[in-house]
């Protein structure tokens, strides 16, 4: 499947939003001609596999037929025909709505037909009223062309097939570059796929596939057009998800055709667009920069001045169209920016502040995987900026999180593949490189906790959490964005951030107070705090005649356990190397006797290390743990070492602190209090 915002990848929250938004905000029905629909469903739909053959799938894609046609003026049109069989209730919910993102400034979308086919063969055409268009980005005039078409399929039930054909037309491209790709595999099984790409005969096209028998498509010439055709010979199962794996998108089977012969060609093209969008000659941008900062300041201060200005914008995570031209007058006036527009504006201001800016397009895959993918822009949706001063010192900036400049790329990008964009004056093409990786010490989270447990198991906890490096940067950005929030909204945000910490080791909490700094130094660690009460922090076990309470071994990143080097197909990916330290002092009820505690562990290997130690003195317990991971990407040859660390961490988690009260009288009351808390 291609050309569409795949519905099977939508989160449930977004699907619910689309449904409500389509009913409330929709304004324009699409044109659908029922007469264009084939008179009879394909007989193969009724004899197709089902839940028996695919017990883990909510739906299967029976047919995935796509075409792409490039015209002489470099306009293009693509058609997509899909037939999807719904295998259970989850599939029915998932495909009731079909959303399609598009940009009306250069795209138009038309459904040629859409229909529901019941298990008994009854065909129901999707009525015109079920096709709606809504704004993809609300509240920003510069993104008024970003829209979503939503089709609602009627009469769905388990065993139904939804079938549709949709055509997308693209305006001519001045740069005369193009790319087309069909994914033969995704998060659902695809039984059969075809792909046809047609280009003018004089146009050079490069084809790619990671399926051996599809690397040489069938090529025909007719009426001044050259056509490339692929057809699968087998069904492709859904991507098998592994815990802590990179985006599955990078591992789909594919066929592709493009005007780019390699990554160097793509880097030249992308660099030209970057230079055009950051070298704007508009004097208003220079005036804005002069109000933000001064060229006479040290480089780091100039960078921070620009990032401080950028923090006033609400920045969307991703953008479907990162290659459009930017109008800075509109950008500056907007309160909401896409990630890419924020990158262009950040780069332009840093340039005007006298700093050298190198741009990179970053992907969610590693270099080895990226080298096997076709050289098309689809795999990049974000920019990272490397900023340098005349002395050679460098900083990394993630424009979507303009809290502060970092010594290494932000969380999620360290060790990932990047395509460097050569400067306008460079004769050297860009190349695929690996994003720098920071040291674990650059990304420390320290949790310092003081707790007290009453005889009835109710506990109180005071905790300070100190974040360094990229993790601190995320909180700086959150606070910067919060400046536009109301007091109630700000409180809700703080409660959510700290609530994530509390829920890591106990769900039933009653917060007394939360501390979230409103002024944060750009280079210093960030500390947040919380005071909470736990209704059943210590649980009484009647069988064992003892209380048990969990120990918070890690609040940042648990290690994936259950790795099987024989069956796991994909690497393990962490956001960055990190260290999580937990120091926990808890006072038990007076004269309590500790019956069990986790075993002390000290373990170290190439992947990282894990340490835990417990000290008991009377009714007081001191617990310390430290988890360190040295690598953001861990491959098969290191799985056994990661598994060793994960098992050690898990053994601590499964061995709670257990103690016995000096008096037995409160135990019945403790059990009663726990039962009442559970009922509440």
C-alpha positions in Angstrom: 0.0 0.0 0.0 1.2 3.5 -0.7 0.0 7.1 -1.3 -2.3 7.0 1.7 -2.0 7.6 5.4 -2.3 4.0 6.3 -5.4 3.5 8.6 -3.9 0.4 10.3 -1.2 2.6 11.7 -3.6 5.1 13.3 -3.8 5.2 17.0 -7.2 4.5 18.6 -7.2 8.0 20.0 -6.7 9.5 16.5 -9.3 7.3 15.0 -11.9 8.5 17.6 -10.9 12.1 16.9 -11.3 11.6 13.2 -14.8 10.1 13.6 -16.0 13.0 15.8 -14.3 15.6 13.8 -15.7 14.2 10.5 -19.2 14.4 11.9 -18.8 17.9 13.4 -16.3 19.7 11.3 -16.9 18.2 7.9 -18.1 20.5 5.2 -17.5 19.1 1.7 -18.7 15.7 0.4 -16.5 14.1 -2.2 -17.7 13.1 -5.6 -18.3 9.4 -5.8 -19.9 7.7 -8.8 -21.5 4.5 -7.7 -21.9 3.5 -11.4 -18.1 3.4 -11.7 -18.0 0.6 -9.2 -17.5 -2.9 -10.7 -20.8 -4.6 -11.1 -19.8 -7.8 -9.2 -17.2 -8.4 -6.5 -14.2 -10.5 -7.3 -15.1 -14.1 -6.7 -11.7 -14.5 -4.9 -13.0 -12.4 -2.1 -15.4 -15.1 -1.0 -12.9 -17.9 -1.1 -10.2 -16.0 0.7 -8.4 -16.9 3.9 -9.7 -15.8 7.2 -9.1 -15.9 10.9 -8.1 -19.6 10.8 -5.2 -18.9 8.5 -4.3 -15.5 10.2 -5.3 -15.8 13.9 -3.2 -12.9 15.0 -4.5 -10.4 12.4 -7.6 -8.2 12.7 -7.8 -7.8 8.9 -6.0 -9.0 5.8 -5.3 -7.1 2.5 -6.6 -9.3 -0.3 -5.7 -7.0 -3.1 -3.2 -4.1 -3.2 -3.0 -2.7 -6.8 -1.3 0.6 -7.4 -0.3 2.7 -10.4 1.8 5.8 -10.8 2.0 7.9 -14.0 4.5 10.7 -14.5 3.5 13.2 -17.2 5.7 15.3 -19.5 5.3 18.4 -17.4 6.3 16.5 -14.2 2.8 16.4 -12.9 1.7 13.0 -11.8 -1.3 10.9 -10.8 -1.5 7.7 -8.7 -4.4 5.3 -8.3 -4.8 2.8 -5.5 -7.2 -0.2 -5.5 -7.5 -2.1 -2.2 -9.7 -4.9 -1.0 -9.4 -5.5 2.8 -11.1 -8.3 4.6 -12.1 -7.7 8.2 -11.5 -10.7 10.4 -12.7 -9.6 13.9 -14.3 -6.8 15.8 -11.1 -4.9 16.0 -10.8 -4.9 12.2 -14.4 -3.6 11.9 -13.6 -0.7 14.3 -10.3 0.0 12.6 -11.6 0.3 9.0 -14.9 1.8 9.6 -13.2 5.1 8.9 -10.7 5.6 6.1 -8.7 8.8 6.5 -6.5 10.3 3.8 -4.1 13.2 4.4 -3.4 15.5 1.5 -2.2 19.0 0.8 -4.7 20.9 -1.4 -2.0 23.3 -2.6 -0.5 20.7 -4.9 -2.7 17.5 -4.5 -6.3 16.6 -5.3 -8.0 13.4 -4.2 -11.0 11.6 -5.8 -12.6 8.3 -4.9 -13.5 6.5 -8.0 -15.6 4.1 -6.0 -15.8 2.7 -2.5 -18.1 0.0 -1.2 -18.7 -2.6 1.5 -19.2 -6.3 0.5 -20.9 -8.4 3.1 -19.9 -12.0 3.8 -23.0 -13.1 1.9 -21.9 -11.0 -1.2 -24.3 -8.0 -0.8 -22.7 -4.8 -2.1 -23.3 -1.5 -0.4 -21.9 1.6 -2.1 -20.5 4.2 0.2 -23.0 7.1 -0.1 -21.8 10.6 -0.9 -22.7 11.9 2.5 -20.2 9.5 4.1 -17.2 11.3 2.4 -16.1 14.3 4.4 -13.2 16.7 4.4 -11.7 18.2 7.6 -8.8 20.4 8.5 -5.7 18.4 9.3 -4.2 21.3 11.3 -6.6 23.6 13.1 -5.8 27.1 14.3 -3.2 28.1 11.7 -4.1 29.9 8.4 -0.7 28.9 6.8 -1.8 25.2 7.0 -5.3 25.6 5.7 -4.4 23.4 2.7 -3.5 20.5 4.9 -6.7 18.4 4.9 -8.0 14.9 5.6 -10.6 13.1 3.6 -12.5 10.7 5.7 -14.6 7.9 4.2 -17.0 6.0 6.5 -17.8 2.5 5.3 -21.4 1.4 6.1 -22.8 -2.0 7.2 -19.5 -3.5 8.3 -19.4 -6.8 10.1 -16.9 -9.5 10.7 -16.1 -11.1 7.4 -16.9 -8.0 5.4 -14.6 -6.8 2.6 -14.1 -3.1 2.0 -13.0 -2.2 -1.5 -12.1 1.2 -2.9 -10.2 2.8 -5.7 -8.8 6.3 -5.1 -7.0 8.6 -7.5 -4.5 11.3 -6.4 -3.3 14.0 -8.8 -0.1 15.9 -8.1 0.8 19.3 -9.5 3.9 19.7 -11.7 7.3 19.8 -9.9 9.6 22.6 -11.0 12.7 20.6 -9.8 11.7 17.7 -12.1 12.3 15.1 -9.4 9.9 12.3 -8.6 9.7 9.1 -6.6 7.1 6.3 -6.3 7.1 3.4 -3.9 4.8 0.5 -3.0 5.1 -1.4 0.3 4.3 -5.0 -0.2 4.3 -5.6 3.5 3.1 -3.7 6.5 1.4 -4.3 9.9 -1.3 -6.5 8.2 -0.8 -9.5 5.9 -0.9 -8.6 2.2 -2.0 -11.5 0.0 -1.4 -10.0 -3.5 0.2 -6.8 -4.9 0.8 -5.3 -8.2 2.5 -2.0 -9.0 2.8 -0.2 -12.4 4.9 2.9 -12.9 4.8 4.8 -16.2 7.1 7.6 -17.2 7.9 9.4 -20.5 10.2 7.3 -22.6 13.0 9.9 -22.4 12.9 10.0 -18.6 15.5 8.1 -16.7 14.1 5.9 -13.9 15.9 3.8 -11.3 14.2 0.9 -9.8 14.7 -0.9 -6.5 13.4 -3.8 -4.4 14.4 -5.8 -1.4 12.6 -8.9 -2.9 15.1 -10.7 -5.1 12.6 -11.8 -7.8 11.2 -8.2 -8.1 14.5 -6.4 -8.6 14.0 -6.6 -12.4 10.5 -5.4 -13.3 8.8 -6.2 -16.6 9.4 -3.2 -18.9 7.3 -2.2 -21.9 7.2 0.8 -24.3 4.0 2.2 -25.8 2.9 5.6 -27.1 5.9 7.5 -25.8 5.7 6.0 -22.3 7.8 3.4 -20.6 6.1 1.2 -18.0 7.6 -0.8 -15.2 5.4 -3.6 -13.7 5.8 -5.7 -10.6 3.6 -8.5 -9.3 4.1 -10.5 -6.2 4.1 -14.3 -6.3 3.4 -14.9 -2.6 1.6 -13.4 0.3 3.7 -11.4 2.7 2.9 -11.8 6.4 2.6 -8.8 8.7 5.8 -7.5 10.3 6.4 -9.4 13.5 6.8 -6.8 16.2 9.7 -7.2 18.7 9.9 -5.4 22.0 12.0 -2.2 21.8 12.5 -2.5 18.1 13.0 0.4 15.7 10.1 1.5 13.5 8.8 -1.5 11.5 8.4 0.8 8.5 12.1 0.4 7.8 11.7 -3.3 7.3 8.7 -3.6 4.9 9.2 -5.4 1.6 9.0 -2.8 -1.2 9.4 -1.9 -4.9 10.3 1.6 -5.9 11.1 3.8 -8.9 12.7 7.2 -8.7 14.7 9.8 -10.5 17.3 9.6 -7.8 20.1 7.1 -8.6 21.6 7.1 -5.2 21.7 9.0 -1.8 24.2 11.5 -3.1 21.7 12.6 -5.8 19.0 12.9 -3.1 21.3 14.9 -0.8 22.1 17.5 -3.6 18.4 18.0 -4.3 17.4 18.3 -0.6 20.3 20.7 0.1 19.1 23.0 -2.6 15.6 23.2 -1.0 17.2 23.7 2.4 19.4 26.5 1.2 16.4 28.2 -0.6 14.3 28.0 2.6 17.0 29.3 4.9 18.7 31.9 2.8 15.6 34.1 2.4 16.6 37.6 1.5 13.6 39.2 3.2 14.9 42.1 5.3 12.2 41.5 7.9 13.9 38.2 8.9 17.3 40.0 9.5 15.4 42.7 11.6 13.8 39.9 13.6 17.2 38.3 14.2 18.7 41.6 15.4 15.9 41.9 18.0 16.5 38.3 19.2 20.2 38.4 19.6 23.4 40.2 18.8 26.3 39.0 16.6 28.7 40.3 19.2 27.5 37.8 21.8 29.3 34.4 22.4 28.1 31.7 20.0 26.4 29.7 22.7 24.4 32.8 23.9 23.3 33.5 20.3 22.1 29.9 19.9 20.2 30.1 23.1 18.6 33.4 22.2 17.3 31.9 18.9 16.1 28.7 20.7 14.3 30.9 23.3 12.5 32.7 20.5 11.5 29.4 18.9 10.1 28.0 22.1 7.2 30.4 21.8 5.8 28.3 18.9 3.7 25.2 19.3 5.5 22.7 17.1 3.9 19.7 15.5 5.8 16.5 15.5 5.8 15.7 11.8 4.9 17.0 8.4 3.8 15.1 5.4 5.3 17.7 3.0 8.7 18.8 4.0 9.8 20.0 0.6 7.5 23.0 0.1 8.8 26.6 0.0 8.5 28.6 3.1 7.0 32.1 3.5 8.7 33.5 6.5 6.3 36.4 6.9 3.5 33.8 7.5 5.7 31.5 9.5 6.7 34.2 12.0 3.1 35.4 12.4 1.8 31.8 13.1 1.6 30.4 16.6 1.7 26.8 15.3 4.5 25.4 13.1 5.2 22.0 11.6 8.4 20.4 12.5 10.0 21.3 9.1 8.9 24.9 9.1 10.4 25.2 12.6 13.6 23.7 11.3 13.7 26.2 8.3 13.1 29.2 10.6 15.6 28.0 13.2 18.3 27.5 10.5 17.6 30.9 8.9 17.8 32.8 12.2 21.0 30.9 13.2 22.6 31.8 9.9 21.7 35.5 10.3 23.2 35.3 13.8 26.6 34.6 12.2 26.7 30.9 12.9 27.5 28.0 10.6 24.6 25.6 10.3 24.8 22.1 8.8 21.5 20.4 8.2 20.9 16.6 8.3 17.8 14.6 7.4 17.5 12.0 10.0 15.7 8.6 9.7 14.4 6.1 12.3 16.6 3.3 11.0 20.3 2.6 11.4 22.9 3.1 8.7 23.1 -0.6 7.7 19.3 -0.8 7.2 19.2 2.6 5.4 21.8 1.6 2.9 19.4 -1.2 1.7 16.5 1.1 1.2 15.7 3.0 -2.0 17.0 6.6 -2.2 13.7 8.4 -1.8 12.7 11.2 0.6 9.9 9.1 2.2 12.2 7.7 4.8 13.1 11.2 6.1 10.6 13.4 7.9 12.8 15.4 10.3 15.9 17.6 10.4 18.7 17.8 12.9 21.0 20.9 12.9 24.7 20.9 13.8 25.8 24.4 14.7 29.4 25.5 14.8 31.3 28.5 16.0 34.6 29.8 14.4 36.6 28.0 17.1 35.3 24.6 15.9 33.0 23.9 18.9 29.7 22.3 17.8 26.2 21.9 19.2 23.3 19.8 18.1 19.7 21.1 17.8 16.4 19.3 17.4 14.1 22.0 16.0 11.1 20.2 17.4 12.5 20.6 20.9 14.2 24.0 21.1 15.0 23.8 24.8 18.7 24.0 24.5 21.6 23.0 22.3 23.1 19.6 23.1 26.5 17.9 22.8 24.8 15.0 20.8 21.5 14.7 18.9 18.3 14.5 20.9 16.7 11.4 22.3 15.6 8.9 19.6 18.1 10.0 17.0 21.5 9.0 18.5 23.1 6.3 16.4 20.5 6.7 13.7 21.1 7.1 10.0 21.4 10.7 8.7 21.8 12.2 5.3 24.1 15.2 5.3 23.1 18.1 3.1 26.1 19.8 1.5 26.2 23.6 1.7 25.4 25.7 -1.3 29.2 26.4 -1.8 30.4 22.8 -1.5 31.3 20.7 -4.4 31.1 17.5 -2.4 27.8 15.6 -2.3 26.3 14.6 1.0 26.4 11.0 2.2 24.7 8.7 4.7 26.3 8.9 8.1 25.6 7.7 11.6 24.3 10.3 14.1 26.8 10.9 17.0 26.2 9.0 20.2 26.5 10.6 23.6 28.0 9.1 26.6 25.7 7.4 29.2 26.9 10.1 31.7 25.4 12.8 29.5 21.9 11.3 30.0 21.5 10.6 33.7 18.3 10.4 35.6 18.7 10.4 39.4 15.7 9.4 41.6 16.1 10.3 45.3 13.2 9.1 47.4 12.2 9.1 51.1 9.3 6.9 52.2 7.5 6.0 55.3 5.0 3.1 55.6 2.4 2.9 58.4 1.3 -0.2 60.1 -1.8 -0.5 57.9 0.3 -0.5 54.7 -0.4 3.1 53.7 2.7 4.9 52.5 4.0 8.4 52.0 6.7 9.2 49.6 8.7 12.3 48.8 10.7 12.1 45.6 13.1 14.4 43.6 13.9 13.4 40.1 16.8 15.1 38.5 17.2 15.0 34.7 20.4 15.7 32.7 21.2 16.2 29.1 18.5 15.3 26.5 16.0 14.3 29.1 16.3 17.7 30.8 15.9 19.3 27.4 12.5 17.7 27.0 11.3 19.3 30.2 12.7 22.7 29.2 10.6 22.4 26.0 7.5 21.4 28.0 7.8 24.4 30.2 8.5 26.7 27.2 5.3 25.4 25.5 3.4 25.8 28.8 3.8 29.5 28.8 0.8 29.7 26.6 -1.3 27.5 28.9 -3.8 28.5 31.5 -3.0 27.8 35.1 -5.4 24.8 35.1 -3.8 23.4 31.9 -0.3 23.9 33.3 -1.3 22.0 36.5 -2.7 19.2 34.4 0.5 19.0 32.4 2.7 18.8 35.5 0.4 16.2 37.1 0.7 14.1 33.9 4.5 14.3 33.8 4.9 13.4 37.5 2.0 11.0 37.4 4.0 8.9 34.9 6.8 8.6 37.5 4.4 7.6 40.3 2.6 5.0 38.2 5.8 3.2 37.4 5.7 1.4 40.7 2.3 2.0 42.3 -1.0 3.0 40.6 -3.2 4.0 43.5 -1.6 7.3 44.5 -3.0 10.5 46.1 -0.7 13.4 45.3 -0.2 16.0 48.0 2.0 18.4 46.0 4.1 18.5 42.8 7.1 20.7 42.1 7.9 21.7 38.6 10.4 24.6 38.1 9.1 27.5 36.0 12.6 28.9 35.3 15.2 26.5 34.0 18.8 27.2 33.2 19.7 26.0 29.7 22.7 23.9 30.8 21.9 22.9 34.4 20.0 19.7 35.3 16.3 19.9 35.8 14.7 18.6 39.1 11.1 18.0 39.6 9.5 16.8 42.8 6.4 15.1 44.2 4.8 14.2 47.5 2.3 11.4 47.4 0.3 9.0 49.5 -0.1 5.3 48.4 -3.3 3.6 49.5 -1.7 0.2 49.5 2.0 0.8 49.2 2.6 -2.3 51.3 0.3 -5.3 50.7 -0.5 -7.7 53.5 -0.2 -11.4 52.5 -2.4 -13.4 54.8 -0.8 -16.7 53.7 2.7 -15.6 54.5 1.7 -13.4 57.4 3.8 -10.5 56.1 3.8 -7.2 54.3 5.4 -6.8 50.8 6.3 -3.6 49.2 7.9 -3.0 45.8 11.3 -1.4 45.4 11.5 1.2 42.6 14.5 -0.3 40.7 14.2 2.0 37.7 11.9 4.8 36.8 13.4 5.7 33.4 13.9 2.7 31.2 13.2 -1.0 31.9 15.4 -3.4 29.9 13.5 -5.7 27.5 13.5 -9.2 28.9 12.8 -12.4 27.1 15.1 -11.8 24.2 15.5 -14.9 22.0 18.5 -14.5 19.7 17.2 -17.4 17.6 13.8 -15.9 16.8 14.3 -12.1 17.1 14.7 -10.4 13.7 15.4 -6.8 14.6 17.8 -4.9 16.7 16.9 -3.4 20.1 16.8 0.4 20.1 17.1 2.8 23.0 16.6 6.5 22.8 20.2 7.1 23.8 22.8 5.6 26.1 21.7 6.4 29.6 22.1 5.9 33.4 19.3 5.5 35.8 20.1 5.8 39.5 17.7 5.2 42.3 18.4 6.0 45.9 15.5 5.0 48.2 15.3 5.3 52.0 12.1 3.9 53.6 11.1 3.8 57.2 9.0 0.8 58.1 6.5 0.6 61.0 8.3 0.7 64.4 10.1 -2.5 65.4 9.3 -4.2 62.0 11.4 -7.2 61.1 12.7 -7.5 57.5 12.1 -11.0 56.3 13.2 -10.8 52.6 15.0 -8.4 50.4 16.5 -8.4 46.9 19.9 -10.0 46.4 22.8 -7.6 45.9 24.0 -7.7 42.3 27.0 -6.2 40.5 27.0 -7.1 36.8 28.9 -5.5 33.9 29.4 -6.3 30.2 29.9 -4.5 26.8 26.3 -3.5 26.6 26.1 -1.9 30.1 25.9 -2.6 33.7 23.4 -3.2 36.5 24.0 -2.8 40.3 21.7 -3.0 43.2 22.3 -3.1 47.0 20.1 -3.1 50.0 21.1 -2.2 53.6 18.8 -2.9 56.5 19.2 -1.2 59.9 16.4 -2.0 62.3 13.1 -0.6 60.8 14.9 1.4 58.1 16.0 0.3 54.7 18.3 1.9 52.2 18.1 0.7 48.6 20.3 1.7 45.7 20.2 0.6 42.0 22.0 1.8 38.9 21.2 0.8 35.3 23.6 1.8 32.6 23.2 1.2 28.8 26.2 2.1 26.6 24.7 1.7 23.2 21.6 3.1 21.5 21.4 0.2 19.0 22.0 -3.4 20.1 22.3 -6.1 17.5 22.1 -9.9 17.6 25.7 -10.4 18.6 25.0 -8.5 21.8 21.5 -9.9 22.6 22.9 -12.4 25.2 24.6 -9.6 27.1 21.5 -7.4 27.1 19.5 -10.4 28.2 21.9 -10.9 31.1 21.3 -7.4 32.3 17.6 -7.6 31.8 17.3 -10.8 33.8 19.3 -9.2 36.7 17.1 -6.2 36.7 14.0 -8.4 36.6 15.2 -10.5 39.5 15.3 -7.4 41.7 11.8 -6.4 40.5 10.4 -9.8 41.4 11.9 -9.8 44.9 10.0 -7.2 46.9 11.0 -6.0 50.3 9.0 -8.1 52.8 8.7 -7.4 56.5 6.7 -8.5 59.6 5.1 -6.2 62.1 6.1 -6.4 65.7 2.4 -6.5 66.8 -0.2 -8.7 65.0 -3.1 -6.5 66.0 -2.9 -4.1 63.1 -2.8 -6.9 60.5 -6.5 -7.5 60.3 -7.1 -3.8 60.1 -4.4 -3.6 57.4 -6.2 -6.3 55.4 -9.5 -4.5 55.9 -8.0 -1.1 54.8 -6.4 -2.8 51.7 -9.8 -4.4 50.7 -11.5 -1.0 51.1 -8.8 0.7 49.0 -9.2 -1.9 46.3 -12.9 -1.4 46.2 -12.5 2.3 45.9 
